[in-house]
Amino acid sequence: IIGVMRSPFVEKFGIPRQPNLVQVESYIEMHAPYNVLDAFEGIEEFSHLWLIWQFHDNKNQQDKEKFRPQVRPPRLGGNKKIGVFATRSMYRPAPIGLSVVQLKEVRKEGNAVRVYVTGSDLLDGTPILDIKPYIHYSDAIVDAQSGYAQTEPVRKQVIWSEEAEFSKQALLKNKQIQQKYVDELEQVLGLDPRPAYQHDDERVYGLSFGTFNIKFSCGETSIIVQQIEL
């Protein structure tokens, strides 16, 4: 482990199911002895990075004796089974994840070295195993086939209720929240963070995003924010 991710995704619920679906800023806090700027010399010439990381918060981490060859991916509604190696499921023989993110900057802050990125789909506290530059001519295959995930998920319109809008404006006025943070939250909600098998439009859901708690409900084409609070 060379570092740990710090992001506003403080719980699994609401994390985008793929990287770069939302442009939320996060950063990697590098561990010693890797927290030296020399290790990043030349990285600013690359716009994107590969992050290799560990699924560290699985409640039922599998071992060889409990290996499940099939899982239920959310993109197929959470009900249809498919082979684990045909998915990016967190429940796999080796709990390793791979994400492409956009590099913003590498910055030294006191004794800490932080790698700021956007587009991460990592839970806060995720261990980072390695960082590699993204090479566009070999890593991007324009005519690649992506099976059941060939197209991006549909995004829903985010609507603020009168009560939530009042709370949001108060938080903005008192500088307890920045507009950039609100924009990031709307990107997350627009992807409809509910489990794929849940379609209860009457239910009010709770989402923790950074230091904020959000209550929302879902319509066919929209997400309605009911409440936002610290």
Disulfide bonds with the S-S distance in Angstrom:
none
